[in-house]
Structures are given as C-alpha cells and as structure tokens.
Amino acid sequence: MASLIRGDCGACRAHQGAATMHVGMNTTEIFLIAMLIIFTLPYLVWRVFRTEYYAPLVVVQIIAGILLGPGVLGAAFPDYYTFVFNPQVIGALNGIAWWAVMIFVWVAGIELDLKQAWQKRGETGVTAGLALAMPLAFGSLAAMVMLNFDGWIGAEGTRWQVVLGIGMACAVTALPILVLFLEKLAILRQPLGQRILRYASLDDLAIWGLLALILLDWDRIGRQGGFLVAFALAAFAIRALMRRLPERDRWYVGLIWLAGCGFAADWAGLHFMVGAFLSGAVLDSDWFDRTQMDRFRDHILLAIMPVFFLSTGLRTQWDVGGVMVFGAAALLLVASVAGKLAGVQLAGRILGWEKGEASIIGWLLQTKALIMIIFANILLDKQIITSATFTALLLMAVGSTMLSIPVVTPQLRRLAGMVDKSG
C-alpha cells in the first residue's frame, strides 16, 4: 500500500511539474519549445550516432516524429506531452506542416519529366508499368490479410478503398527522396539516374490518378467534375502566363497557383494535396533553373518539412496493439519490397537488361518515405484508414527507405560501368 501511495504521489509530482512549467508561459513560448524539440532531437541523433549511411536525416526526423507522438512520448509522459503539444500548438504546427507538404508535392509535380518518358515510351512503359502493378498487387493481397482482423478500416472507408489504398502505398516511389539518394550516390545526372527518374515519374503520375479514384465522392461528383474541367481550363491559362513571365516572377506566381489549386481541390472533396500535385505537374521544369529548384527543395526539407514529420508522428496510434501494428508493418514491407523487385526483374528480362541492373533499379524505386507518408495522411484525413493502419504504413515507409542506400551502394561498386547505360 505504501508503494502504491508513493507511486500515486510520484504521478502527482509529475503532473504538478508539468503544471508548474505551464505557469507564466504563453502559446508562443510553448510553440517555440516544440520547435526546439523538433529540430534538435533528430539532428543530435543523426550527428552523434552517424546514421547517414543507414538512416539519412529525413528518416531520423520521421522516426523522431513517431517517438514524440502520443503512442510513445504521450504514453510515457502524458502530462509533459499535453503541455508541449496542446491544441493551440498543434494547430500552429499543422498550419506550417500543410503548407510545407503542399510546396514539397508541388515541386515533385514540376520535376516530373514526361517528355523523356514519352521519347522512350516503350522501355519506360514496360518498366514503370510492371514496377507499379506488381507491388500494387502484392500490397493489395497483404491488405486483404490485414482485413481479416479488426481495426484497419476507417469510419468512412470501404473494403475496396482500403485494399487499393494500401496497395497503392506499397507501390509508390518517393520521387523527392529518390532524387536525394541519387545525388548521394553520384548518379543523379548520369544516364542510369535519369532512367530511374523516368520510371518513378510515370509511376507517380499513375499513383495520383489512383488516389483520385479512391477519393471519388459520389455525393460531390458534380463538384469534382467541375473542379477537373475548371482546372484543365485554368492550366492552359497558367501555362500561357508562365511562358511570358521572367523566371523570378514564375516562382511567386507558381505559389499563388499552388494555393488556389489546393483550395479548389479540397473544396471539391479530393484533398488539397491532390491539387498541389496537379498544380506542379502542369508546369514545365524547363521554366525553372535546375540549380535553384534543387536548392529550393533542399531549403524546404531543411526549414519546414521537419514540422510535417512531427505532425505525422502525432497521428500515430497503437490501438490494435503494438505487436499487431509491427506485424502488419513487416507484412507490408515484405509485400512492397518483393513486389517492386519482382516487377523490375520481370521488366529486365523482357527488355534484355544486364545481370544486376534490375536489382539496382528495383531497390532504388522501392524507396517509400515522404510521398507514401503523404498518401497515408490523405487516407487518414478522409477516414478511409485508421490511425493503426497509418502507423503500420509509416513504419513500412521508414523500413523501406533505410534499406535503399546500404543495399545499392555495394552493387554500384561492383557494376560501375552500368551507370552510363541509358536504357
């Protein structure tokens, strides 16, 4: 009984400590404490433990977001968690996160190089098609296994939406992170790197189309149809305007275009990130200086995307049990990696690639972080999946991304001559 009383008193002291901290602090000060945590913790882990080879800073930031979420920090220190991440602070962080991820997806849309894909449409179509279809099928089968248990379908989701959504998450390639990895491997501007970007670009375009299908709302079909028609007309106008503007103005006008498309898509029921991607996809990358585009993307990753990773972590839950979530994540990881590798290997056989070529391409294309996390956020926002499903998908994305560099680096050393092969 005495120990129980002491335990209760300890809990009271922790609660009182959190309450004492709150005295005299306004929302701005607590917000800045949250920002200190968001930027300091991942950076120290990344630098002190030298994780770059296995876990680049972006991956460490995602993991930190999970650890700072309600399932870990909130469970261990609930009073301190609610003190720092109170509703006002979370509202401010979410606003930054929404704009950060909209800009990031907009840049990903601009970087789609559909001209190159069209010029080599035979080889690109076979590879991208199989690299998309196989993991989509494997992931959908994994989803069917998961749905034999409770806790994975959201309040507004149907079985087919969840199956297709999870399959899509297993098939997607994180194009912006892929660019960073290709830079790290020193093959971004080489023929092999450009080939991989072609395949990823075509798959990303198809994946966003599938997402629009999943989000189709028959109660809002008129709005959604009106949005697509209006967007097509507006796209012609913005393209004509962009050609006439100096490059400096294109950046500013592009952000206005981004905000407008995001609002219109969300109003139509598709989600603001669908609008963000479309707003970038209709713009030509040739209208923007490549060096400035790379620098702009890097600055977004450095300055505001960590807030998105934290806000993503705050959405993780373990309602169906930690073992079940980790088991589902492992199943999805196997499905996504095996499906991507199988699809690219089949494409390599059809196209007569050299030995080892398909393995390098497949391992890089299975990189999942960021874009898959963005898709999972959309499915969670629309209540198609539950927080537990979201958590499993997030863990799968982290695992797949951490595998890419360690697996590909030794293969590239052995097959260095393949870097110059243009397909």
C-alpha positions as MATLAB code, in Angstrom:
seq = 'MASLIRGDCGACRAHQGAATMHVGMNTTEIFLIAMLIIFTLPYLVWRVFRTEYYAPLVVVQIIAGILLGPGVLGAAFPDYYTFVFNPQVIGALNGIAWWAVMIFVWVAGIELDLKQAWQKRGETGVTAGLALAMPLAFGSLAAMVMLNFDGWIGAEGTRWQVVLGIGMACAVTALPILVLFLEKLAILRQPLGQRILRYASLDDLAIWGLLALILLDWDRIGRQGGFLVAFALAAFAIRALMRRLPERDRWYVGLIWLAGCGFAADWAGLHFMVGAFLSGAVLDSDWFDRTQMDRFRDHILLAIMPVFFLSTGLRTQWDVGGVMVFGAAALLLVASVAGKLAGVQLAGRILGWEKGEASIIGWLLQTKALIMIIFANILLDKQIITSATFTALLLMAVGSTMLSIPVVTPQLRRLAGMVDKSG';
ca = [
       0.000    0.000    0.000;
       2.858    2.332    0.871;
       4.478    1.748   -2.516;
       1.151    2.373   -4.208;
       0.798    5.639   -2.330;
       4.354    6.587   -3.289;
       3.578    5.768   -6.920;
       0.490    7.917   -6.817;
       2.457   10.744   -5.265;
       5.095   10.368   -7.967;
       2.415   10.718  -10.624;
       1.065   13.749   -8.798;
       4.524   15.321   -8.693;
       4.947   14.754  -12.438;
       1.563   16.346  -13.055;
       2.399   19.236  -10.762;
       5.756   19.643  -12.511;
       4.050   19.959  -15.879;
       1.501   22.355  -14.433;
       4.278   24.457  -12.870;
       6.062   24.669  -16.224;
       2.876   25.939  -17.792;
       2.569   28.838  -15.366;
       3.639   32.096  -16.991;
       4.140   30.577  -20.470;
       2.083   31.722  -23.413;
       1.313   29.768  -26.576;
       4.189   31.369  -28.483;
       6.732   30.216  -25.904;
       5.351   26.674  -25.799;
       5.302   26.613  -29.623;
       8.995   27.540  -29.658;
       9.747   24.776  -27.149;
       8.087   22.356  -29.591;
      10.202   23.771  -32.435;
      13.359   23.330  -30.369;
      12.480   19.665  -29.825;
      11.562   19.124  -33.486;
      14.861   20.445  -34.806;
      17.270   19.491  -32.017;
      16.452   15.856  -31.237;
      16.738   14.387  -34.777;
      19.841   16.426  -35.562;
      21.675   15.236  -32.432;
      20.770   11.585  -33.118;
      21.846   11.934  -36.756;
      25.185   13.553  -35.884;
      26.127   11.750  -32.655;
      25.271    8.260  -33.922;
      26.442    8.934  -37.527;
      23.315    7.374  -39.037;
      23.693    8.866  -42.535;
      24.503    5.561  -44.268;
      21.507    3.660  -42.912;
      19.193    6.495  -41.923;
      19.581    9.927  -43.580;
      18.429   12.945  -41.582;
      14.980   12.849  -43.204;
      14.463    9.269  -41.942;
      15.668   10.186  -38.443;
      13.182   13.080  -38.441;
      10.325   10.720  -39.337;
      11.332    8.274  -36.574;
      11.608   11.173  -34.116;
       8.076   12.205  -35.087;
       6.818    8.727  -34.188;
       8.672    8.759  -30.850;
       7.301   12.198  -29.995;
       3.754   11.087  -30.795;
       1.003   10.005  -28.386;
       1.898    6.321  -28.677;
       5.394    6.748  -27.187;
       6.068   10.120  -25.519;
       2.364   10.607  -24.791;
       2.149    7.191  -23.147;
       5.347    7.580  -21.098;
       4.921   11.221  -20.039;
       1.308   12.214  -20.717;
       1.419   15.467  -18.713;
       4.521   16.781  -20.443;
       3.164   15.660  -23.794;
      -0.106   17.547  -23.328;
       1.799   20.572  -22.018;
       4.010   20.920  -25.125;
       1.621   19.567  -27.745;
      -1.542   21.288  -26.583;
      -4.338   22.058  -29.099;
      -3.116   25.596  -29.799;
       0.441   24.449  -30.531;
      -0.741   21.522  -32.640;
      -2.956   23.899  -34.635;
       0.035   26.154  -35.367;
       2.254   23.200  -36.265;
      -0.399   21.745  -38.552;
      -0.656   25.016  -40.479;
       3.093   25.006  -41.138;
       3.007   21.283  -41.997;
       0.162   21.709  -44.519;
       1.962   24.477  -46.389;
       5.326   22.681  -46.235;
       3.987   19.477  -47.725;
       1.975   21.357  -50.359;
       5.152   23.084  -51.560;
       7.051   19.804  -51.483;
       4.413   17.981  -53.541;
       4.223   20.972  -55.930;
       7.969   20.701  -56.572;
       7.620   16.940  -57.102;
       4.945   17.648  -59.720;
       7.159   20.168  -61.520;
      10.053   17.695  -61.589;
       8.023   15.071  -63.452;
       9.852   14.684  -66.763;
       7.107   13.354  -69.003;
       8.908   14.474  -72.167;
      11.721   11.996  -71.572;
       9.210    9.301  -70.651;
       7.351    9.894  -73.926;
      10.526    9.832  -76.017;
      11.389    6.403  -74.605;
       7.817    5.317  -74.015;
       8.302    1.645  -74.937;
      11.042    0.869  -72.438;
       9.677    3.312  -69.855;
       6.126    1.990  -70.159;
       7.137   -1.654  -69.659;
       9.380   -0.912  -66.680;
       7.150    1.635  -64.968;
       4.049   -0.470  -65.590;
       5.480   -3.611  -64.017;
       7.194   -1.648  -61.236;
       3.752   -0.276  -60.349;
       1.494   -3.288  -60.975;
       3.437   -5.942  -59.050;
       3.813   -4.132  -55.693;
       0.252   -2.846  -56.063;
      -0.932   -6.467  -56.359;
       1.319   -7.700  -53.543;
       0.268   -4.827  -51.279;
      -3.418   -5.397  -52.025;
      -3.057   -9.069  -51.072;
      -1.336   -8.026  -47.835;
      -4.231   -5.637  -47.152;
      -6.735   -8.465  -47.626;
      -4.851  -10.466  -44.994;
      -4.926   -7.498  -42.594;
      -8.673   -7.013  -43.083;
      -9.320  -10.427  -41.588;
      -8.708   -8.634  -38.287;
     -10.477   -5.619  -36.817;
      -9.052   -2.127  -36.540;
      -7.750   -1.320  -40.025;
     -10.744    0.213  -41.876;
     -11.595    3.841  -41.092;
     -15.057    5.159  -40.275;
     -15.643    6.445  -43.822;
     -13.697    3.725  -45.660;
     -14.929    0.753  -47.628;
     -13.100   -2.520  -48.110;
     -12.091   -1.797  -51.718;
     -10.788    1.668  -50.815;
      -8.594    0.292  -48.032;
      -7.276   -2.576  -50.180;
      -6.473   -0.303  -53.117;
      -5.107    2.429  -50.825;
      -2.704    0.075  -49.039;
      -1.715   -1.496  -52.358;
      -1.010    1.961  -53.728;
       1.117    2.791  -50.666;
       3.197   -0.334  -51.326;
       3.683    0.625  -54.985;
       4.616    4.305  -54.702;
       8.157    5.640  -55.083;
       9.187    8.720  -53.107;
      10.406   10.822  -56.032;
      11.872   13.723  -53.980;
      13.752   11.354  -51.646;
      14.854    9.311  -54.659;
      16.431   12.484  -56.073;
      18.338   12.986  -52.797;
      19.534    9.363  -52.831;
      20.651    9.582  -56.465;
      22.617   12.720  -55.565;
      24.197   10.890  -52.629;
      25.189    8.003  -54.908;
      26.567   10.486  -57.510;
      24.368    9.137  -60.309;
      21.599   11.749  -60.472;
      22.870   13.363  -63.693;
      24.177   10.080  -65.127;
      22.140    8.086  -67.684;
      21.215    5.441  -65.072;
      19.913    8.070  -62.679;
      17.846    9.730  -65.386;
      16.348    6.357  -66.347;
      15.303    5.691  -62.752;
      13.704    9.139  -62.550;
      11.734    8.426  -65.734;
      10.292    5.236  -64.293;
       9.477    6.903  -60.969;
       7.863    9.905  -62.659;
       5.458    7.795  -64.703;
       4.538    5.695  -61.677;
       3.929    8.791  -59.563;
       1.545   10.157  -62.182;
      -0.394    6.874  -62.224;
      -0.470    6.664  -58.426;
      -2.002   10.134  -58.077;
      -4.646    9.096  -60.605;
      -5.474    6.041  -58.490;
      -5.649    8.235  -55.412;
      -8.181   10.494  -57.123;
     -10.243    7.369  -57.889;
     -10.143    6.272  -54.235;
     -11.215    9.740  -53.077;
     -14.080    9.958  -55.567;
     -17.128   11.044  -53.610;
     -20.427   10.307  -55.343;
     -22.145   12.913  -53.166;
     -19.738   15.510  -54.541;
     -19.331   14.156  -58.060;
     -20.641   17.410  -59.518;
     -18.089   19.459  -57.603;
     -15.264   17.096  -58.513;
     -16.193   17.078  -62.183;
     -16.458   20.869  -62.124;
     -13.036   21.114  -60.491;
     -11.403   18.939  -63.160;
     -12.959   20.937  -66.008;
     -12.061   24.266  -64.393;
      -8.552   23.034  -63.641;
      -7.977   21.972  -67.248;
      -9.023   25.421  -68.494;
      -7.000   27.208  -65.826;
      -3.947   25.063  -66.644;
      -3.926   26.370  -70.231;
      -4.113   29.922  -68.915;
      -1.351   29.494  -66.313;
       0.938   27.837  -68.859;
       0.427   30.712  -71.283;
       1.108   33.208  -68.483;
       4.220   31.394  -67.232;
       5.817   31.487  -70.696;
       5.585   35.266  -70.690;
       6.879   35.861  -67.162;
      10.524   36.286  -66.150;
      11.790   33.366  -64.102;
      11.814   35.316  -60.818;
       8.085   36.022  -61.178;
       7.330   32.399  -62.084;
       8.235   31.278  -58.573;
       5.885   33.766  -56.940;
       3.014   33.217  -59.371;
       3.562   29.469  -59.034;
       2.936   29.659  -55.287;
      -0.274   31.651  -55.877;
      -1.339   28.968  -58.365;
      -0.464   26.294  -55.767;
      -2.632   27.853  -53.046;
      -5.566   28.286  -55.428;
      -5.411   24.704  -56.725;
      -5.059   23.309  -53.213;
      -8.147   25.199  -52.056;
     -10.204   24.206  -55.110;
      -9.303   20.518  -54.839;
     -10.111   20.418  -51.132;
     -13.413   22.236  -51.700;
     -14.284   19.635  -54.346;
     -13.587   16.819  -51.883;
     -10.411   15.480  -53.493;
      -7.932   16.808  -50.859;
      -5.647   19.813  -51.038;
      -2.544   17.695  -51.747;
      -4.094   16.334  -54.936;
      -4.489   19.942  -56.043;
      -0.894   20.680  -55.004;
       0.463   17.852  -57.141;
      -1.656   18.761  -60.150;
      -0.626   22.421  -59.883;
       3.016   21.388  -60.251;
       2.507   18.643  -62.829;
       1.120   21.069  -65.443;
       4.197   23.311  -65.171;
       7.336   22.572  -67.202;
      10.539   22.031  -65.244;
      12.375   23.866  -68.066;
      10.743   27.109  -66.890;
      12.768   26.957  -63.652;
      16.516   26.920  -63.180;
      17.533   23.386  -62.175;
      20.089   24.542  -59.599;
      17.583   26.892  -57.991;
      14.967   24.126  -57.955;
      17.369   21.743  -56.186;
      18.299   24.448  -53.691;
      14.655   25.368  -53.096;
      13.732   21.726  -52.409;
      16.682   21.364  -50.040;
      15.662   24.514  -48.154;
      12.102   23.251  -47.779;
      13.449   19.962  -46.410;
      15.732   21.822  -44.028;
      13.480   24.602  -42.766;
       9.853   23.440  -42.609;
       9.429   19.764  -43.575;
      10.621   18.605  -40.097;
       7.393   20.135  -38.777;
       5.428   17.890  -41.148;
       7.330   14.836  -39.877;
       6.477   15.769  -36.293;
       2.812   16.363  -37.108;
       2.797   12.969  -38.851;
       4.205   11.318  -35.740;
       1.491   12.928  -33.633;
      -1.056   10.934  -35.650;
       0.397    7.502  -34.893;
      -1.652    5.190  -32.670;
      -1.295    1.632  -31.385;
      -4.976    0.975  -30.686;
      -4.959   -2.564  -32.100;
      -1.821   -3.422  -30.110;
       1.876   -2.836  -30.735;
       2.539   -6.417  -31.845;
      -0.267   -6.259  -34.411;
       0.948   -2.931  -35.799;
       4.548   -4.122  -36.109;
       3.357   -7.384  -37.646;
       1.277   -5.505  -40.218;
       4.240   -3.193  -40.951;
       6.513   -6.211  -41.520;
       3.949   -7.809  -43.849;
       3.606   -4.576  -45.824;
       7.379   -4.148  -46.015;
       7.825   -7.625  -47.481;
       4.971   -7.042  -49.936;
       6.271   -3.655  -51.086;
       9.925   -4.660  -51.496;
       9.241   -8.072  -53.007;
       6.611   -6.657  -55.349;
       8.843   -3.835  -56.595;
      11.841   -6.128  -57.118;
       9.717   -8.764  -58.855;
       8.188   -6.192  -61.206;
      11.528   -4.652  -62.187;
      13.171   -8.075  -62.570;
      10.392   -9.101  -64.956;
      10.850   -5.868  -66.915;
      14.599   -6.534  -67.093;
      14.015   -9.962  -68.593;
      11.587   -8.621  -71.173;
      13.965   -5.793  -72.158;
      17.155   -7.862  -72.019;
      18.976   -5.973  -69.258;
      22.375   -6.983  -67.927;
      22.750   -9.046  -64.771;
      22.396   -6.891  -61.648;
      20.808   -3.973  -63.486;
      17.247   -4.728  -62.372;
      18.339   -5.171  -58.750;
      19.878   -1.679  -58.539;
      16.870   -0.057  -60.203;
      14.363   -2.042  -58.146;
      15.967   -1.262  -54.786;
      16.060    2.460  -55.552;
      12.475    2.520  -56.833;
      11.183    0.874  -53.644;
      12.142    3.959  -51.592;
       8.892    4.938  -49.895;
       9.321    7.788  -47.408;
       7.593   11.146  -47.809;
       5.307   10.593  -50.800;
       3.871    7.412  -49.300;
       3.535    9.176  -45.964;
       1.706   11.998  -47.724;
      -0.673    9.493  -49.335;
      -1.256    7.789  -45.995;
      -2.020   11.171  -44.417;
      -4.651   11.788  -47.085;
      -6.271    8.390  -46.497;
      -6.289    9.092  -42.752;
      -7.720   12.595  -43.247;
     -10.567   11.085  -45.252;
     -11.069    8.408  -42.544;
     -10.542    5.645  -45.100;
      -7.907    4.039  -42.860;
      -7.453    4.090  -39.093;
      -4.553    5.539  -37.121;
      -3.280    1.991  -36.580;
      -3.171    1.378  -40.350;
      -1.448    4.724  -40.768;
       1.161    3.752  -38.167;
       1.859    0.424  -39.901;
       2.261    2.196  -43.257;
       4.565    4.776  -41.680;
       6.796    2.068  -40.201;
       6.860    0.302  -43.568;
       7.937    3.527  -45.290;
      10.782    4.072  -42.822;
      11.989    0.483  -43.207;
      11.963    0.510  -46.999;
      13.807    3.830  -47.162;
      16.509    2.697  -44.725;
      17.228   -0.345  -46.912;
      17.927    1.543  -50.154;
      21.409    3.042  -49.712;
      23.029    0.084  -47.835;
      21.809   -2.409  -50.452;
      22.529   -0.329  -53.573;
      25.954    1.097  -52.653;
      27.936   -2.194  -52.866;
      26.046   -3.198  -56.017;
      27.042    0.048  -57.736;
      30.685   -0.525  -56.815;
      30.609   -3.947  -58.484;
      28.723   -2.725  -61.562;
      30.181    0.775  -62.003;
      30.044    0.566  -65.816;
      26.264    0.338  -65.727;
      25.955    3.996  -64.645;
      26.366    5.167  -68.254;
      23.674    2.863  -69.680;
      20.746    4.953  -70.921;
      18.240    2.119  -71.310;
];
